[in-house]
Amino acid sequence: KSCKAIPVALGERLLTNRRHSPGKNLGVVVMSLGVALFFLSDKRHKSRNRQTEILGVILVSMALLADGIYAASQVALVQRCASEFVLMLHMNAWQTMLAI
């Protein structure tokens, strides 16, 4: 989940046809690799027997997919709204109504 920048960049590219600079793409990849290496090299948990649950992988994958779609939708909506503040007001109102 900490490598959320990858699905966000992909979602923006696929859903809004927005192109990022090569520098930003490289930054996303380098940051994600750094975070992955940091978590995989954790020596405290080497002795434990790690087990990957398929349900956990599915839930994390769904959350990353939702992040990519949500961020791309926000980019498209910002272009149609009066300001970012109005957009956030409306999005938070809809999220509150859906949560209730």
FINULUM-551000 format. One record per atom (N, C-alpha, C, O, CB): residue in three letters; atom name; residue number from 1; x, y, z. Coordinates in steps of 0.001 Angstrom, whole numbers. Each point is the difference from the previous one (the first is absolute). Glycine has a CB too. Layout:
BEGIN
SITE   code   site   pos        c1        c2        c3
SITE    ALA     CA   NUM         X         Y         Z
...
***
This chain:
BEGIN
SITE   code   site   pos        c1        c2        c3
SITE    LYS      N     1       824     -1202         0
SITE    LYS     CA     1      -824      1202         0
SITE    LYS      C     1       860      1253         0
SITE    LYS      O     1      -449      1062      -431
SITE    LYS     CB     1     -1344     -2310      1635
SITE    SER      N     2      3022      1132      -725
SITE    SER     CA     2       868      1177        32
SITE    SER      C     2       509       380     -1386
SITE    SER      O     2       573      1077      -166
SITE    SER     CB     2        93     -1705      2475
SITE    CYS      N     3      -860      -219     -3294
SITE    CYS     CA     3       396       300     -1388
SITE    CYS      C     3     -1200       493      -795
SITE    CYS      O     3      -169      -350     -1168
SITE    CYS     CB     3      1983     -1393      1282
SITE    LYS      N     4     -2628      2543       515
SITE    LYS     CA     4     -1247       486      -581
SITE    LYS      C     4       229       910     -1209
SITE    LYS      O     4      -906       169      -816
SITE    LYS     CB     4      -119      -338      3076
SITE    ALA      N     5      2201       747     -2389
SITE    ALA     CA     5       263       941     -1092
SITE    ALA      C     5       -71      -675     -1369
SITE    ALA      O     5      -336       649      -990
SITE    ALA     CB     5      1775       669      2543
SITE    ILE      N     6     -1130     -2604     -1617
SITE    ILE     CA     6       -26      -705     -1290
SITE    ILE      C     6     -1427      -112      -541
SITE    ILE      O     6      -233       404     -1140
SITE    ILE     CB     6      2279     -1696      1825
SITE    PRO      N     7     -3015       764        76
SITE    PRO     CA     7     -1356       -62      -559
SITE    PRO      C     7      -615      1379      -233
SITE    PRO      O     7      -826       159      -899
SITE    PRO     CB     7       546     -2334      2051
SITE    VAL      N     8       669      3169      -358
SITE    VAL     CA     8      -518      1347      -222
SITE    VAL      C     8       502       532     -1337
SITE    VAL      O     8      -778       556      -776
SITE    VAL     CB     8       691      -141      3264
SITE    ALA      N     9      1387      -582     -2767
SITE    ALA     CA     9       559       463     -1277
SITE    ALA      C     9      -606      -776     -1170
SITE    ALA      O     9      -309       583     -1039
SITE    ALA     CB     9      2453        44      2205
SITE    LEU      N    10     -2312     -1928      -999
SITE    LEU     CA    10      -606      -802     -1069
SITE    LEU      C    10     -1464       367      -216
SITE    LEU      O    10      -464        64     -1138
SITE    LEU     CB    10      2046     -1922      1679
SITE    GLY      N    11     -2306      2099       540
SITE    GLY     CA    11     -1402       386      -108
SITE    GLY      C    11      -153      1339      -709
SITE    GLY      O    11      -891       169      -832
SITE    GLY     CB    11       406     -1444      2922
SITE    GLU      N    12      1355      2227     -1759
SITE    GLU     CA    12       -54      1288      -683
SITE    GLU      C    12       310      -155     -1481
SITE    GLU      O    12      -615       663      -836
SITE    GLU     CB    12      1281       478      2959
SITE    ARG      N    13       267     -1998     -2450
SITE    ARG     CA    13       369      -210     -1409
SITE    ARG      C    13     -1131      -676      -768
SITE    ARG      O    13      -321       407     -1116
SITE    ARG     CB    13      2734      -577      1782
SITE    LEU      N    14     -3013      -853       -82
SITE    LEU     CA    14     -1026      -771      -695
SITE    LEU      C    14     -1362       694       -34
SITE    LEU      O    14      -702       -62     -1010
SITE    LEU     CB    14      1922     -1976      1694
SITE    LEU      N    15     -1592      2690       399
SITE    LEU     CA    15     -1344       560        96
SITE    LEU      C    15       -99      1450      -453
SITE    LEU      O    15     -1053       419      -480
SITE    LEU     CB    15       671     -1975      2335
SITE    THR      N    16      1455      2331     -1713
SITE    THR     CA    16       -58      1405      -383
SITE    THR      C    16       955       335     -1133
SITE    THR      O    16        53      1146      -446
SITE    THR     CB    16      -705      -614      2767
SITE    ASN      N    17      1403     -1513     -2788
SITE    ASN     CA    17       965       175     -1088
SITE    ASN      C    17      1044      1064       336
SITE    ASN      O    17       516       680      -887
SITE    ASN     CB    17     -2285     -1369      -741
SITE    ARG      N    18      2070       822      2904
SITE    ARG     CA    18       983       976       467
SITE    ARG      C    18      1382      -636       -25
SITE    ARG      O    18       201     -1082       551
SITE    ARG     CB    18     -1931      2225       903
SITE    ARG      N    19      2660      -486     -2080
SITE    ARG     CA    19      1375      -512       -78
SITE    ARG      C    19       861       711      1040
SITE    ARG      O    19       -82      1214       185
SITE    ARG     CB    19      -184     -1727     -2659
SITE    HIS      N    20      1080      -274      3135
SITE    HIS     CA    20       942       560       964
SITE    HIS      C    20      1375        75      -636
SITE    HIS      O    20       295      -706      -964
SITE    HIS     CB    20     -1629      -213      2899
SITE    SER      N    21      2156      1772     -1386
SITE    SER     CA    21      1362       133      -521
SITE    SER      C    21       795     -1258       337
SITE    SER      O    21      -319      -696       964
SITE    SER     CB    21       224      3219      -719
SITE    PRO      N    22      1124     -2817     -1031
SITE    PRO     CA    22       844     -1164       313
SITE    PRO      C    22       618        96      1389
SITE    PRO      O    22       197     -1019       662
SITE    PRO     CB    22       291       781     -3091
SITE    GLY      N    23      -182      1451      2873
SITE    GLY     CA    23       561       177      1337
SITE    GLY      C    23      -974      -404      1093
SITE    GLY      O    23       391      -623       987
SITE    GLY     CB    23      1001      2460     -1881
SITE    LYS      N    24     -2659     -1483       719
SITE    LYS     CA    24     -1004      -377       996
SITE    LYS      C    24      -216     -1507       -13
SITE    LYS      O    24      -122      -614      1060
SITE    LYS     CB    24      -993      2855     -1308
SITE    ASN      N    25      1066     -2852      -949
SITE    ASN     CA    25      -146     -1455       -82
SITE    ASN      C    25      1166      -710       672
SITE    ASN      O    25      -191      -976       726
SITE    ASN     CB    25     -1084      1242     -2857
SITE    LEU      N    26      2483       231      1886
SITE    LEU     CA    26      1180      -589       628
SITE    LEU      C    26       -67       163      1518
SITE    LEU      O    26       345      -918       744
SITE    LEU     CB    26      1009      1399     -2814
SITE    GLY      N    27     -1798       684      2520
SITE    GLY     CA    27      -132       239      1434
SITE    GLY      C    27      -983      -951       659
SITE    GLY      O    27       253      -486      1102
SITE    GLY     CB    27       299      2858     -1513
SITE    VAL      N    28     -1673     -2644      -252
SITE    VAL     CA    28     -1006      -933       528
SITE    VAL      C    28       600     -1405       114
SITE    VAL      O    28      -183      -677      1012
SITE    VAL     CB    28     -1681      2061     -2038
SITE    VAL      N    29      2572     -1813        -4
SITE    VAL     CA    29       588     -1343        11
SITE    VAL      C    29      1088      -105      1066
SITE    VAL      O    29        38      -979       745
SITE    VAL     CB    29      -546       737     -3197
SITE    VAL      N    30      1388      1233      2534
SITE    VAL     CA    30      1091       -38       980
SITE    VAL      C    30      -553        35      1424
SITE    VAL      O    30       476      -729       869
SITE    VAL     CB    30      1047      1875     -2516
SITE    MET      N    31     -2531      -297      1888
SITE    MET     CA    31      -595        68      1336
SITE    MET      C    31      -639     -1336       380
SITE    MET      O    31       170      -474      1123
SITE    MET     CB    31      -578      2936     -1438
SITE    SER      N    32      -319     -3064      -612
SITE    SER     CA    32      -663     -1270       279
SITE    SER      C    32      1014     -1115       240
SITE    SER      O    32      -185      -830       890
SITE    SER     CB    32     -1757      1568     -2283
SITE    LEU      N    33      3007      -758       605
SITE    LEU     CA    33      1051     -1001       220
SITE    LEU      C    33       672       197      1354
SITE    LEU      O    33       291      -968       702
SITE    LEU     CB    33        87       839     -3176
SITE    GLY      N    34      -136      1378      2833
SITE    GLY     CA    34       610       281      1301
SITE    GLY      C    34      -873      -450      1159
SITE    GLY      O    34       496      -585       963
SITE    GLY     CB    34       665      2512     -1992
SITE    VAL      N    35     -2454     -1659       942
SITE    VAL     CA    35      -922      -420      1057
SITE    VAL      C    35       -64     -1526        69
SITE    VAL      O    35        17      -574      1089
SITE    VAL     CB    35     -1365      2687     -1399
SITE    ALA      N    36      1275     -2771      -855
SITE    ALA     CA    36       -58     -1469       -21
SITE    ALA      C    36      1268      -606       579
SITE    ALA      O    36       -72      -947       783
SITE    ALA     CB    36     -1411      1043     -2793
SITE    LEU      N    37      2641       434      1639
SITE    LEU     CA    37      1263      -517       547
SITE    LEU      C    37        89       233      1498
SITE    LEU      O    37       506      -852       731
SITE    LEU     CB    37       599      1274     -2926
SITE    PHE      N    38     -1586       716      2657
SITE    PHE     CA    38        21       289      1434
SITE    PHE      C    38      -821     -1022       778
SITE    PHE      O    38       447      -508      1029
SITE    PHE     CB    38      -155      2943     -1539
SITE    PHE      N    39     -1481     -2732        22
SITE    PHE     CA    39      -859      -946       714
SITE    PHE      C    39       485     -1436      -134
SITE    PHE      O    39      -148      -785       936
SITE    PHE     CB    39     -1759      2326     -1310
SITE    LEU      N    40      2476     -1898      -753
SITE    LEU     CA    40       469     -1373      -195
SITE    LEU      C    40      1300      -280       746
SITE    LEU      O    40       317     -1159       272
SITE    LEU     CB    40     -1424      1163     -2495
SITE    SER      N    41      1857      1033      2556
SITE    SER     CA    41      1279      -216       675
SITE    SER      C    41      -118       119      1512
SITE    SER      O    41      1018       100       685
SITE    SER     CB    41       127       768     -2704
SITE    ASP      N    42     -2335      -877      2544
SITE    ASP     CA    42      -216       120      1442
SITE    ASP      C    42       548     -1239       703
SITE    ASP      O    42      -540     -1094      -159
SITE    ASP     CB    42     -1517      2522      -223
SITE    LYS      N    43      3119     -1260      1151
SITE    LYS     CA    43       677     -1135       631
SITE    LYS      C    43      -725      -511      1238
SITE    LYS      O    43       240     -1128       428
SITE    LYS     CB    43      1892      2024     -1296
SITE    ARG      N    44     -3004       -98      1443
SITE    ARG     CA    44      -716      -440      1202
SITE    ARG      C    44      -927     -1169      -280
SITE    ARG      O    44      -239      -820       886
SITE    ARG     CB    44       371      3138       -22
SITE    HIS      N    45      -659     -2411     -2078
SITE    HIS     CA    45      -984     -1029      -312
SITE    HIS      C    45       587     -1156      -791
SITE    HIS      O    45      -746      -825      -526
SITE    HIS     CB    45      -981      2582       551
SITE    LYS      N    46      3059     -1833      -120
SITE    LYS     CA    46       617     -1091      -768
SITE    LYS      C    46      -259     -1361       650
SITE    LYS      O    46      -194      -997      -696
SITE    LYS     CB    46      1967      2592       -88
SITE    SER      N    47     -1776     -1633      2108
SITE    SER     CA    47      -163     -1284       675
SITE    SER      C    47     -1446      -497       -55
SITE    SER      O    47      -246     -1203        80
SITE    SER     CB    47      2144      1814      1423
SITE    ARG      N    48     -2831       289     -1638
SITE    ARG     CA    48     -1398      -409       -71
SITE    ARG      C    48      -298      -623     -1350
SITE    ARG      O    48       625       318     -1012
SITE    ARG     CB    48     -1256      1497      2616
SITE    ASN      N    49      -318     -2688     -1588
SITE    ASN     CA    49      -435      -637     -1233
SITE    ASN      C    49     -1136       834      -580
SITE    ASN      O    49     -1135       -67       471
SITE    ASN     CB    49      1824     -2249       355
SITE    ARG      N    50      -373      3099     -1849
SITE    ARG     CA    50     -1025       849      -609
SITE    ARG      C    50      -895      -832      -896
SITE    ARG      O    50       456      -882      -727
SITE    ARG     CB    50      1079      2864       823
SITE    GLN      N    51     -2814     -1680       -24
SITE    GLN     CA    51      -966      -709      -823
SITE    GLN      C    51      -902      1035      -668
SITE    GLN      O    51      -537       891       658
SITE    GLN     CB    51       605     -2945       858
SITE    THR      N    52      -223      1924     -2805
SITE    THR     CA    52      -829       933      -754
SITE    THR      C    52     -1397      -577      -136
SITE    THR      O    52      -190     -1114      -490
SITE    THR     CB    52      2198      1984      -766
SITE    GLU      N    53     -2970       -95      1696
SITE    GLU     CA    53     -1390      -412      -115
SITE    GLU      C    53      -549       517     -1327
SITE    GLU      O    53       201      1165      -344
SITE    GLU     CB    53      -499     -1158      2873
SITE    ILE      N    54      -377      -848     -3256
SITE    ILE     CA    54      -553       388     -1296
SITE    ILE      C    54     -1054      1085       166
SITE    ILE      O    54      -110       880      -853
SITE    ILE     CB    54       564     -3181       -27
SITE    LEU      N    55     -1224      2258      1948
SITE    LEU     CA    55     -1002      1041       248
SITE    LEU      C    55       667      1350       198
SITE    LEU      O    55      -497      1011      -497
SITE    LEU     CB    55     -1026     -2711      1525
SITE    GLY      N    56      2629      1736      -317
SITE    GLY     CA    56       732      1248       202
SITE    GLY      C    56       521       571     -1305
SITE    GLY      O    56       -72      1207      -227
SITE    GLY     CB    56       701     -1995      2489
SITE    VAL      N    57      -103       -78     -3123
SITE    VAL     CA    57       497       439     -1302
SITE    VAL      C    57     -1141       553      -842
SITE    VAL      O    57       162      1017      -674
SITE    VAL     CB    57      1675     -2729       780
SITE    ILE      N    58     -2977      1056       -72
SITE    ILE     CA    58     -1166       464      -766
SITE    ILE      C    58      -469      1354       524
SITE    ILE      O    58      -286       898      -791
SITE    ILE     CB    58      -400     -3284       342
SITE    LEU      N    59       603      2546      1769
SITE    LEU     CA    59      -458      1264       574
SITE    LEU      C    59       959      1150      -308
SITE    LEU      O    59      -442      1101      -328
SITE    LEU     CB    59      -684     -2393      2141
SITE    VAL      N    60      2423      1048     -1711
SITE    VAL     CA    60       976      1044      -318
SITE    VAL      C    60       -69       356     -1482
SITE    VAL      O    60        89      1175      -358
SITE    VAL     CB    60      1406     -1986      2216
SITE    SER      N    61     -1652      -193     -2726
SITE    SER     CA    61      -110       258     -1442
SITE    SER      C    61     -1237       835      -309
SITE    SER      O    61        55       913      -824
SITE    SER     CB    61      1134     -3071       349
SITE    MET      N    62     -2303      1849      1132
SITE    MET     CA    62     -1221       777      -212
SITE    MET      C    62       163      1433       500
SITE    MET      O    62      -494       934      -630
SITE    MET     CB    62      -855     -3036       832
SITE    ALA      N    63      2038      2283       927
SITE    ALA     CA    63       229      1345       529
SITE    ALA      C    63       882       813      -946
SITE    ALA      O    63      -248      1187      -210
SITE    ALA     CB    63        11     -2073      2550
SITE    LEU      N    64      1268       253     -2913
SITE    LEU     CA    64       865       697      -945
SITE    LEU      C    64      -748       358     -1275
SITE    LEU      O    64       197      1083      -552
SITE    LEU     CB    64      1768     -2293      1496
SITE    LEU      N    65     -2816       314     -1413
SITE    LEU     CA    65      -821       292     -1180
SITE    LEU      C    65      -929      1174       276
SITE    LEU      O    65      -151       889      -838
SITE    LEU     CB    65       262     -3304       146
SITE    ALA      N    66      -732      2419      1863
SITE    ALA     CA    66      -892      1103       369
SITE    ALA      C    66       774      1314       107
SITE    ALA      O    66      -511      1045      -403
SITE    ALA     CB    66      -974     -2664      1629
SITE    ASP      N    67      2698      1584      -696
SITE    ASP     CA    67       818      1212        81
SITE    ASP      C    67       294       558     -1386
SITE    ASP      O    67       -60      1211      -208
SITE    ASP     CB    67      1077     -2057      2331
SITE    GLY      N    68      -699       -32     -3071
SITE    GLY     CA    68       282       445     -1358
SITE    GLY      C    68     -1204       625      -663
SITE    GLY      O    68       120      1023      -675
SITE    GLY     CB    68      1571     -2796       511
SITE    ILE      N    69     -2852      1170       350
SITE    ILE     CA    69     -1235       528      -596
SITE    ILE      C    69      -412      1302       687
SITE    ILE      O    69      -403       956      -663
SITE    ILE     CB    69      -328     -3299        76
SITE    TYR      N    70       831      2376      1903
SITE    TYR     CA    70      -421      1171       772
SITE    TYR      C    70       857      1218      -341
SITE    TYR      O    70      -529      1091      -213
SITE    TYR     CB    70      -250     -2604      2061
SITE    ALA      N    71      2088      1331     -1901
SITE    ALA     CA    71       896      1125      -301
SITE    ALA      C    71      -222       507     -1419
SITE    ALA      O    71       -14      1209      -233
SITE    ALA     CB    71      1707     -2132      1839
SITE    ALA      N    72     -1864        20     -2543
SITE    ALA     CA    72      -240       413     -1384
SITE    ALA      C    72     -1338       725      -122
SITE    ALA      O    72      -120       959      -763
SITE    ALA     CB    72      1490     -2903       -55
SITE    SER      N    73     -2363      1495      1559
SITE    SER     CA    73     -1308       674       -27
SITE    SER      C    73       105      1406       561
SITE    SER      O    73      -630       923      -517
SITE    SER     CB    73      -517     -3133       750
SITE    GLN      N    74      1933      2383       818
SITE    GLN     CA    74       174      1321       578
SITE    GLN      C    74       676       945      -987
SITE    GLN      O    74      -383      1165      -102
SITE    GLN     CB    74       519     -2198      2374
SITE    VAL      N    75       858       544     -2993
SITE    VAL     CA    75       691       834      -984
SITE    VAL      C    75      -985       468     -1065
SITE    VAL      O    75        20      1166      -394
SITE    VAL     CB    75      2140     -2407       808
SITE    ALA      N    76     -3021       341      -880
SITE    ALA     CA    76      -985       367     -1019
SITE    ALA      C    76     -1039       966       547
SITE    ALA      O    76      -437       907      -709
SITE    ALA     CB    76       788     -3117      -382
SITE    LEU      N    77      -753      2024      2346
SITE    LEU     CA    77     -1020       875       587
SITE    LEU      C    77       524      1387       327
SITE    LEU      O    77      -756       969       -69
SITE    LEU     CB    77      -324     -2982       991
SITE    VAL      N    78      2356      2136      -566
SITE    VAL     CA    78       570      1301       327
SITE    VAL      C    78       -98       933     -1199
SITE    VAL      O    78      -191      1206       159
SITE    VAL     CB    78      1752     -2283      1490
SITE    GLN      N    79     -1433       529     -2832
SITE    GLN     CA    79       -68       823     -1206
SITE    GLN      C    79     -1406       543      -236
SITE    GLN      O    79      -156      1009      -688
SITE    GLN     CB    79      2015     -2357      -286
SITE    ARG      N    80     -2887       702      1527
SITE    ARG     CA    80     -1381       431      -215
SITE    ARG      C    80      -556       807      1162
SITE    ARG      O    80     -1049       627      -143
SITE    ARG     CB    80       728     -2630     -1259
SITE    CYS      N    81       995      2008      2553
SITE    CYS     CA    81      -519       702      1177
SITE    CYS      C    81       537      1427        69
SITE    CYS      O    81       992       345      -642
SITE    CYS     CB    81     -1164     -2534      1857
SITE    ALA      N    82      -510      2998      -422
SITE    ALA     CA    82       417      1386       180
SITE    ALA      C    82      1341        83       719
SITE    ALA      O    82       851       818      -348
SITE    ALA     CB    82     -3252      -123       405
SITE    SER      N    83      2582     -1544       943
SITE    SER     CA    83      1272       -30       731
SITE    SER      C    83       169     -1365       658
SITE    SER      O    83      -928      -807        39
SITE    SER     CB    83       820      3309       373
SITE    GLU      N    84      1309     -2742       100
SITE    GLU     CA    84       266     -1268       685
SITE    GLU      C    84      -829      -130      1267
SITE    GLU      O    84      -384     -1103       388
SITE    GLU     CB    84      2696      1109     -1319
SITE    PHE      N    85     -2588      1131      1579
SITE    PHE     CA    85      -751       -18      1250
SITE    PHE      C    85     -1451      -408      -229
SITE    PHE      O    85      -571      -744       797
SITE    PHE     CB    85      2081      2518       102
SITE    VAL      N    86     -2096     -1298     -1966
SITE    VAL     CA    86     -1374      -387      -346
SITE    VAL      C    86       -45     -1485      -326
SITE    VAL      O    86      -923      -704       408
SITE    VAL     CB    86       437      3023     -1282
SITE    LEU      N    87      1489     -2794       137
SITE    LEU     CA    87        79     -1423      -331
SITE    LEU      C    87        76      -844      1266
SITE    LEU      O    87      -729      -984       127
SITE    LEU     CB    87      1870      1548     -2289
SITE    MET      N    88      -274      -195      3098
SITE    MET     CA    88       144      -775      1232
SITE    MET      C    88     -1271        52       839
SITE    MET      O    88      -360      -994       630
SITE    MET     CB    88      2816      1457      -652
SITE    LEU      N    89     -3136       665        42
SITE    LEU     CA    89     -1255        99       724
SITE    LEU      C    89     -1023      -990      -556
SITE    LEU      O    89      -647      -725       756
SITE    LEU     CB    89      1124      3145      -273
SITE    HIS      N    90      -615     -2445     -1804
SITE    HIS     CA    90      -970      -907      -624
SITE    HIS      C    90       413     -1468       170
SITE    HIS      O    90      -848      -850       271
SITE    HIS     CB    90       286      2649     -1936
SITE    MET      N    91      1833     -2097      1512
SITE    MET     CA    91       450     -1392       143
SITE    MET      C    91      -193      -487      1438
SITE    MET      O    91      -440     -1129       220
SITE    MET     CB    91      2118      1483     -2069
SITE    ASN      N    92     -1351       491      2821
SITE    ASN     CA    92      -189      -396      1398
SITE    ASN      C    92     -1474      -149       343
SITE    ASN      O    92      -365      -873       788
SITE    ASN     CB    92      2487      2040      -199
SITE    ALA      N    93     -2971      -332     -1165
SITE    ALA     CA    93     -1440      -123       248
SITE    ALA      C    93      -524     -1330      -560
SITE    ALA      O    93      -757      -700       672
SITE    ALA     CB    93       514      3224      -746
SITE    TRP      N    94       641     -2868     -1149
SITE    TRP     CA    94      -436     -1276      -594
SITE    TRP      C    94       548     -1188       792
SITE    TRP      O    94      -718      -974       225
SITE    TRP     CB    94       626      2067     -2490
SITE    GLN      N    95      1347     -1022      2688
SITE    GLN     CA    95       582     -1099       771
SITE    GLN      C    95      -719      -164      1335
SITE    GLN      O    95      -224     -1122       453
SITE    GLN     CB    95      2442      1527     -1556
SITE    THR      N    96     -2573       688      1719
SITE    THR     CA    96      -730       -75      1278
SITE    THR      C    96     -1372      -632      -208
SITE    THR      O    96      -416      -848       790
SITE    THR     CB    96      1635      2891        47
SITE    MET      N    97     -1926     -1639     -1895
SITE    MET     CA    97     -1322      -578      -264
SITE    MET      C    97       104     -1485      -320
SITE    MET      O    97      -847      -786       427
SITE    MET     CB    97        56      3008     -1264
SITE    LEU      N    98      1813     -2612        96
SITE    LEU     CA    98       163     -1423      -320
SITE    LEU      C    98       400      -817      1228
SITE    LEU      O    98      -369     -1169       117
SITE    LEU     CB    98      1015      1810     -2445
SITE    ALA      N    99       101       -32      3233
SITE    ALA     CA    99       420      -713      1209
SITE    ALA      C    99     -1148      -200       970
SITE    ALA      O    99       -26      -965       763
SITE    ALA     CB    99      2295      1913     -1044
SITE    ILE      N   100     -3210       -29       243
SITE    ILE     CA   100     -1153      -105       928
SITE    ILE      C   100      -938     -1026      -582
SITE    ILE      O   100     -1048      -280       582
SITE    ILE     CB   100      1248      2701       209
***
